[in-house]
Amino acid sequence: MGKPAVPEGPVETAFEKRAARAELLARGPVTTAEPLRFACGLYRVQGRLATTIESLHAERPLSGRLDEDADRFVGHLVDLLRFAAEQGPPAIVADAERRQRERAFQTRSRLLEWWNGDGATAERYLSRALLRPYVEVLAHLRVAPDRLHGPGQCPFCGGGPWIAVRREDADGGDGRSRGTGARRLLGCSLCGAQWPLGRILCPACDEGDPVKLPSFQSERYPAARIEACETCRRYVKSIDLTVDGRAIPEVDDLLSLSMDLWAAGEGFTRIEPGLAGV
């Protein structure tokens, strides 16, 4: 599978680039301006948290073990929880408000449950948002986290793929889509890394029969495509960078939110929810 490609440069800069893209898209004639504005604010709060975590590492190196590192940054999650409670979509507001009332040891315990795969499904969006700055800092430092890596998950941190990317790639390789010059990569929802996966393969269940792997597109969103699996009824949405090279896939994903709603109506479940929570 090869090593995943992680974002380069200061971690806060990576978050700010995403925030700026969301802010720009929200100014356009789009129906998803509200989720884009939320994403913009979320990225900026996460970027500040990442800077704080980097400063903690400068004082004493992070271990990559959440049970050891969490005590050092859990007290700094206040701003992110407040933002989620005040500005978040309805699906996460109640969770954020509840977590604001928790004591530090309870917050730490809940994050560890999610980290180990035992947390409630309904809480995974906020847990992921709270931990992303920490894991993205680990990726920047090349400090491997102590997390189990299941099939179809990020080779670095074990995060789930919440987006796929198609881009021109002269070398091809395992990520090359059949019959095209495009390469398919999965984007991690936790550390921001990308790793290649062949087009004719379901990331969730490894189904490889092309007949069982339909894709769906909309003329309204030419860069977006639902890549589904009839076997497990899961899907990942892919963004084609050959249509718009300026796109940041996890942000531009929000433009075609109606496609996710359509897929849900057809009985498909996204492998990992996007920024809008679906």
C-alpha positions as a Markdown table, in Angstrom:
| # | Residue | x | y | z |
|---|---|---|---|---|
| 1 | Met | 0.0 | 0.0 | 0.0 |
| 2 | Gly | 3.0 | 2.3 | 0.6 |
| 3 | Lys | 3.4 | 5.2 | 3.1 |
| 4 | Pro | 0.5 | 7.7 | 3.3 |
| 5 | Ala | 1.2 | 11.2 | 2.2 |
| 6 | Val | 0.7 | 13.6 | 5.1 |
| 7 | Pro | 0.2 | 17.4 | 4.8 |
| 8 | Glu | 3.5 | 19.4 | 4.8 |
| 9 | Gly | 4.3 | 22.6 | 6.6 |
| 10 | Pro | 3.0 | 23.9 | 9.9 |
| 11 | Val | -0.1 | 22.1 | 11.1 |
| 12 | Glu | -2.0 | 25.4 | 11.8 |
| 13 | Thr | -1.3 | 26.5 | 8.2 |
| 14 | Ala | -2.9 | 23.3 | 6.9 |
| 15 | Phe | -6.0 | 24.0 | 9.0 |
| 16 | Glu | -6.1 | 27.7 | 7.8 |
| 17 | Lys | -5.9 | 26.7 | 4.1 |
| 18 | Arg | -9.0 | 24.5 | 4.6 |
| 19 | Ala | -10.7 | 27.3 | 6.5 |
| 20 | Ala | -9.9 | 29.8 | 3.8 |
| 21 | Arg | -11.3 | 27.5 | 1.1 |
| 22 | Ala | -14.5 | 26.9 | 3.1 |
| 23 | Glu | -14.9 | 30.7 | 3.6 |
| 24 | Leu | -14.4 | 31.3 | -0.1 |
| 25 | Leu | -16.9 | 28.7 | -1.2 |
| 26 | Ala | -19.5 | 30.0 | 1.3 |
| 27 | Arg | -19.5 | 33.4 | -0.4 |
| 28 | Gly | -20.7 | 31.8 | -3.7 |
| 29 | Pro | -24.2 | 31.0 | -4.8 |
| 30 | Val | -24.4 | 27.7 | -2.9 |
| 31 | Thr | -27.1 | 26.0 | -0.9 |
| 32 | Thr | -24.6 | 24.7 | 1.6 |
| 33 | Ala | -23.2 | 28.1 | 2.9 |
| 34 | Glu | -24.1 | 27.3 | 6.5 |
| 35 | Pro | -22.2 | 24.0 | 6.7 |
| 36 | Leu | -19.3 | 25.7 | 4.9 |
| 37 | Arg | -19.2 | 28.5 | 7.4 |
| 38 | Phe | -19.3 | 26.0 | 10.3 |
| 39 | Ala | -16.4 | 24.1 | 8.7 |
| 40 | Cys | -14.5 | 27.4 | 8.4 |
| 41 | Gly | -14.9 | 28.1 | 12.1 |
| 42 | Leu | -14.1 | 24.5 | 13.1 |
| 43 | Tyr | -10.9 | 24.5 | 11.2 |
| 44 | Arg | -9.7 | 27.7 | 12.8 |
| 45 | Val | -10.4 | 26.4 | 16.3 |
| 46 | Gln | -8.7 | 23.1 | 15.5 |
| 47 | Gly | -5.7 | 25.0 | 14.1 |
| 48 | Arg | -5.3 | 27.0 | 17.3 |
| 49 | Leu | -5.6 | 23.7 | 19.3 |
| 50 | Ala | -2.9 | 22.1 | 17.1 |
| 51 | Thr | -0.6 | 25.0 | 17.8 |
| 52 | Thr | -1.1 | 24.5 | 21.5 |
| 53 | Ile | -0.4 | 20.8 | 21.2 |
| 54 | Glu | 2.8 | 21.5 | 19.3 |
| 55 | Ser | 3.9 | 23.8 | 22.1 |
| 56 | Leu | 3.3 | 21.0 | 24.6 |
| 57 | His | 5.4 | 18.7 | 22.4 |
| 58 | Ala | 8.2 | 21.3 | 22.5 |
| 59 | Glu | 8.1 | 21.2 | 26.3 |
| 60 | Arg | 8.1 | 17.4 | 26.4 |
| 61 | Pro | 7.8 | 15.1 | 23.4 |
| 62 | Leu | 4.4 | 13.5 | 22.7 |
| 63 | Ser | 4.4 | 9.7 | 22.9 |
| 64 | Gly | 1.7 | 8.9 | 20.5 |
| 65 | Arg | -0.1 | 7.0 | 23.3 |
| 66 | Leu | -3.4 | 8.7 | 23.9 |
| 67 | Asp | -3.7 | 7.4 | 27.4 |
| 68 | Glu | -0.4 | 9.2 | 28.2 |
| 69 | Asp | -0.8 | 12.3 | 26.0 |
| 70 | Ala | -4.5 | 13.1 | 26.7 |
| 71 | Asp | -3.9 | 14.5 | 30.2 |
| 72 | Arg | -1.7 | 17.1 | 28.7 |
| 73 | Phe | -4.2 | 18.6 | 26.2 |
| 74 | Val | -7.7 | 17.6 | 27.4 |
| 75 | Gly | -7.9 | 20.9 | 29.4 |
| 76 | His | -7.4 | 22.8 | 26.1 |
| 77 | Leu | -10.5 | 21.4 | 24.4 |
| 78 | Val | -12.8 | 24.0 | 25.9 |
| 79 | Asp | -12.8 | 26.4 | 22.9 |
| 80 | Leu | -13.6 | 23.6 | 20.5 |
| 81 | Leu | -16.4 | 22.2 | 22.6 |
| 82 | Arg | -17.9 | 25.7 | 23.0 |
| 83 | Phe | -17.7 | 26.3 | 19.3 |
| 84 | Ala | -19.4 | 23.0 | 18.5 |
| 85 | Ala | -22.2 | 23.7 | 21.1 |
| 86 | Glu | -22.8 | 27.2 | 19.8 |
| 87 | Gln | -22.3 | 26.8 | 16.1 |
| 88 | Gly | -22.5 | 23.1 | 15.3 |
| 89 | Pro | -25.2 | 21.3 | 13.3 |
| 90 | Pro | -28.1 | 19.9 | 15.4 |
| 91 | Ala | -26.7 | 16.4 | 15.4 |
| 92 | Ile | -23.7 | 17.4 | 17.5 |
| 93 | Val | -24.9 | 20.3 | 19.6 |
| 94 | Ala | -26.4 | 18.1 | 22.3 |
| 95 | Asp | -23.2 | 16.0 | 22.5 |
| 96 | Ala | -21.1 | 19.1 | 22.7 |
| 97 | Glu | -23.2 | 20.6 | 25.5 |
| 98 | Arg | -23.1 | 17.4 | 27.5 |
| 99 | Arg | -19.3 | 17.2 | 27.2 |
| 100 | Gln | -18.9 | 20.8 | 28.3 |
| 101 | Arg | -20.4 | 19.8 | 31.6 |
| 102 | Glu | -18.1 | 16.8 | 32.1 |
| 103 | Arg | -15.0 | 16.8 | 34.2 |
| 104 | Ala | -11.6 | 16.3 | 32.6 |
| 105 | Phe | -11.3 | 12.6 | 33.5 |
| 106 | Gln | -14.7 | 12.0 | 31.9 |
| 107 | Thr | -13.6 | 13.7 | 28.7 |
| 108 | Arg | -10.4 | 11.7 | 28.6 |
| 109 | Ser | -12.3 | 8.5 | 29.2 |
| 110 | Arg | -14.8 | 9.2 | 26.4 |
| 111 | Leu | -12.0 | 10.0 | 23.9 |
| 112 | Leu | -10.1 | 6.8 | 24.8 |
| 113 | Glu | -13.3 | 4.8 | 24.3 |
| 114 | Trp | -13.6 | 6.2 | 20.8 |
| 115 | Trp | -9.9 | 5.8 | 20.1 |
| 116 | Asn | -10.1 | 2.1 | 21.0 |
| 117 | Gly | -13.3 | 1.6 | 18.9 |
| 118 | Asp | -15.6 | 1.2 | 21.9 |
| 119 | Gly | -17.3 | 4.6 | 21.9 |
| 120 | Ala | -20.9 | 5.2 | 20.9 |
| 121 | Thr | -21.4 | 5.7 | 17.1 |
| 122 | Ala | -23.4 | 8.9 | 17.7 |
| 123 | Glu | -20.4 | 10.5 | 19.5 |
| 124 | Arg | -17.8 | 9.7 | 16.9 |
| 125 | Tyr | -18.1 | 13.0 | 15.0 |
| 126 | Leu | -17.2 | 15.2 | 17.9 |
| 127 | Ser | -14.5 | 12.8 | 19.2 |
| 128 | Arg | -12.9 | 12.8 | 15.8 |
| 129 | Ala | -13.1 | 16.6 | 15.7 |
| 130 | Leu | -11.5 | 16.9 | 19.2 |
| 131 | Leu | -8.7 | 14.5 | 18.4 |
| 132 | Arg | -7.9 | 15.6 | 14.9 |
| 133 | Pro | -5.5 | 18.4 | 15.9 |
| 134 | Tyr | -3.6 | 15.9 | 18.1 |
| 135 | Val | -3.3 | 13.2 | 15.5 |
| 136 | Glu | -2.4 | 15.7 | 12.7 |
| 137 | Val | 0.4 | 17.0 | 14.9 |
| 138 | Leu | 1.6 | 13.4 | 15.4 |
| 139 | Ala | 1.6 | 13.0 | 11.6 |
| 140 | His | 3.6 | 16.2 | 11.2 |
| 141 | Leu | 6.1 | 14.9 | 13.8 |
| 142 | Arg | 6.1 | 11.4 | 12.3 |
| 143 | Val | 5.2 | 10.0 | 15.7 |
| 144 | Ala | 3.0 | 6.9 | 15.1 |
| 145 | Pro | -0.1 | 6.7 | 17.3 |
| 146 | Asp | -0.8 | 3.5 | 19.2 |
| 147 | Arg | -4.0 | 2.7 | 17.4 |
| 148 | Leu | -5.1 | -0.5 | 15.7 |
| 149 | His | -5.3 | -0.3 | 11.9 |
| 150 | Gly | -8.2 | -2.2 | 10.3 |
| 151 | Pro | -8.7 | -3.0 | 6.6 |
| 152 | Gly | -9.4 | 0.1 | 4.6 |
| 153 | Gln | -8.2 | 2.4 | 7.3 |
| 154 | Cys | -5.4 | 4.9 | 7.2 |
| 155 | Pro | -2.0 | 3.2 | 7.3 |
| 156 | Phe | -0.7 | 5.9 | 9.7 |
| 157 | Cys | -3.3 | 6.4 | 12.3 |
| 158 | Gly | -6.2 | 3.9 | 11.6 |
| 159 | Gly | -8.6 | 6.7 | 10.8 |
| 160 | Gly | -11.5 | 6.0 | 8.5 |
| 161 | Pro | -11.6 | 7.3 | 4.9 |
| 162 | Trp | -14.1 | 10.2 | 4.7 |
| 163 | Ile | -13.3 | 11.2 | 1.1 |
| 164 | Ala | -11.6 | 9.9 | -2.0 |
| 165 | Val | -9.5 | 11.9 | -4.5 |
| 166 | Arg | -9.0 | 11.4 | -8.2 |
| 167 | Arg | -6.0 | 13.1 | -9.8 |
| 168 | Glu | -3.8 | 12.7 | -12.8 |
| 169 | Asp | -0.8 | 10.6 | -12.0 |
| 170 | Ala | 1.7 | 9.6 | -14.7 |
| 171 | Asp | 3.1 | 6.7 | -12.6 |
| 172 | Gly | -0.2 | 5.0 | -12.1 |
| 173 | Gly | 0.4 | 2.2 | -9.7 |
| 174 | Asp | -2.1 | 0.5 | -7.4 |
| 175 | Gly | -4.2 | 3.7 | -7.2 |
| 176 | Arg | -4.7 | 4.0 | -11.0 |
| 177 | Ser | -8.4 | 3.7 | -12.1 |
| 178 | Arg | -9.0 | 1.2 | -14.8 |
| 179 | Gly | -9.3 | 2.7 | -18.3 |
| 180 | Thr | -8.3 | 6.3 | -17.2 |
| 181 | Gly | -5.2 | 8.2 | -16.3 |
| 182 | Ala | -6.6 | 9.1 | -12.9 |
| 183 | Arg | -5.3 | 7.9 | -9.6 |
| 184 | Arg | -7.6 | 7.2 | -6.7 |
| 185 | Leu | -6.5 | 8.0 | -3.1 |
| 186 | Leu | -8.4 | 7.8 | 0.1 |
| 187 | Gly | -8.3 | 10.8 | 2.5 |
| 188 | Cys | -8.1 | 10.2 | 6.3 |
| 189 | Ser | -10.7 | 11.9 | 8.5 |
| 190 | Leu | -8.3 | 11.9 | 11.5 |
| 191 | Cys | -4.8 | 12.8 | 10.4 |
| 192 | Gly | -5.4 | 14.3 | 6.9 |
| 193 | Ala | -3.1 | 11.8 | 5.2 |
| 194 | Gln | -3.9 | 10.2 | 1.8 |
| 195 | Trp | -3.1 | 6.7 | 0.6 |
| 196 | Pro | -3.8 | 4.9 | -2.7 |
| 197 | Leu | -6.5 | 2.3 | -3.3 |
| 198 | Gly | -7.5 | 0.8 | -6.6 |
| 199 | Arg | -10.8 | 2.0 | -8.0 |
| 200 | Ile | -12.2 | -1.5 | -8.3 |
| 201 | Leu | -12.2 | -2.2 | -4.6 |
| 202 | Cys | -14.5 | -1.3 | -1.8 |
| 203 | Pro | -12.6 | 0.3 | 1.2 |
| 204 | Ala | -15.1 | -1.0 | 3.7 |
| 205 | Cys | -15.4 | -4.7 | 2.7 |
| 206 | Asp | -12.8 | -5.4 | 0.0 |
| 207 | Glu | -15.4 | -6.2 | -2.6 |
| 208 | Gly | -13.7 | -6.3 | -6.0 |
| 209 | Asp | -16.4 | -7.2 | -8.4 |
| 210 | Pro | -17.0 | -4.2 | -10.7 |
| 211 | Val | -20.6 | -5.2 | -11.1 |
| 212 | Lys | -21.2 | -4.7 | -7.4 |
| 213 | Leu | -19.3 | -1.4 | -7.3 |
| 214 | Pro | -21.6 | 1.2 | -9.0 |
| 215 | Ser | -20.8 | 4.9 | -9.1 |
| 216 | Phe | -23.2 | 7.8 | -9.3 |
| 217 | Gln | -22.8 | 11.3 | -10.5 |
| 218 | Ser | -24.8 | 14.5 | -10.9 |
| 219 | Glu | -24.6 | 17.0 | -13.7 |
| 220 | Arg | -24.9 | 19.7 | -11.1 |
| 221 | Tyr | -21.6 | 18.6 | -9.4 |
| 222 | Pro | -19.3 | 17.3 | -12.1 |
| 223 | Ala | -16.3 | 16.9 | -9.8 |
| 224 | Ala | -18.2 | 14.7 | -7.2 |
| 225 | Arg | -19.0 | 11.0 | -7.5 |
| 226 | Ile | -20.6 | 8.5 | -5.1 |
| 227 | Glu | -18.5 | 5.3 | -5.2 |
| 228 | Ala | -20.8 | 2.7 | -3.7 |
| 229 | Cys | -20.8 | -1.0 | -2.8 |
| 230 | Glu | -23.8 | -3.2 | -3.3 |
| 231 | Thr | -22.3 | -5.9 | -1.0 |
| 232 | Cys | -21.9 | -3.8 | 2.2 |
| 233 | Arg | -24.1 | -0.9 | 1.2 |
| 234 | Arg | -21.4 | 1.6 | 2.1 |
| 235 | Tyr | -19.9 | 4.3 | 0.0 |
| 236 | Val | -17.2 | 7.0 | -0.2 |
| 237 | Lys | -17.6 | 10.2 | -2.1 |
| 238 | Ser | -14.7 | 11.1 | -4.5 |
| 239 | Ile | -13.6 | 14.5 | -5.7 |
| 240 | Asp | -12.0 | 14.8 | -9.1 |
| 241 | Leu | -9.1 | 17.3 | -9.0 |
| 242 | Thr | -8.9 | 17.3 | -12.8 |
| 243 | Val | -12.2 | 19.2 | -12.8 |
| 244 | Asp | -10.9 | 21.8 | -10.4 |
| 245 | Gly | -7.3 | 21.7 | -9.2 |
| 246 | Arg | -8.0 | 24.3 | -6.6 |
| 247 | Ala | -10.4 | 22.0 | -4.7 |
| 248 | Ile | -9.6 | 20.8 | -1.2 |
| 249 | Pro | -11.5 | 17.6 | -1.3 |
| 250 | Glu | -12.7 | 17.4 | 2.3 |
| 251 | Val | -14.0 | 21.0 | 2.0 |
| 252 | Asp | -15.4 | 20.9 | -1.5 |
| 253 | Asp | -17.2 | 17.7 | -0.5 |
| 254 | Leu | -19.8 | 20.0 | 1.2 |
| 255 | Leu | -20.8 | 21.5 | -2.1 |
| 256 | Ser | -22.5 | 18.3 | -3.1 |
| 257 | Leu | -24.2 | 17.5 | 0.2 |
| 258 | Ser | -27.4 | 16.7 | -1.6 |
| 259 | Met | -25.7 | 13.7 | -3.2 |
| 260 | Asp | -25.1 | 12.3 | 0.3 |
| 261 | Leu | -28.8 | 12.8 | 1.2 |
| 262 | Trp | -29.7 | 11.0 | -2.1 |
| 263 | Ala | -27.4 | 8.1 | -1.3 |
| 264 | Ala | -28.9 | 7.8 | 2.2 |
| 265 | Gly | -32.3 | 7.6 | 0.6 |
| 266 | Glu | -31.1 | 4.8 | -1.6 |
| 267 | Gly | -30.0 | 2.8 | 1.5 |
| 268 | Phe | -26.2 | 3.5 | 1.4 |
| 269 | Thr | -24.2 | 4.6 | 4.4 |
| 270 | Arg | -21.1 | 6.7 | 4.1 |
| 271 | Ile | -18.0 | 4.9 | 5.4 |
| 272 | Glu | -17.0 | 7.9 | 7.5 |
| 273 | Pro | -19.3 | 11.0 | 7.8 |
| 274 | Gly | -18.1 | 14.2 | 6.3 |
| 275 | Leu | -17.9 | 17.7 | 7.9 |
| 276 | Ala | -21.7 | 18.0 | 7.8 |
| 277 | Gly | -22.1 | 14.9 | 9.8 |
| 278 | Val | -23.5 | 12.7 | 7.0 |
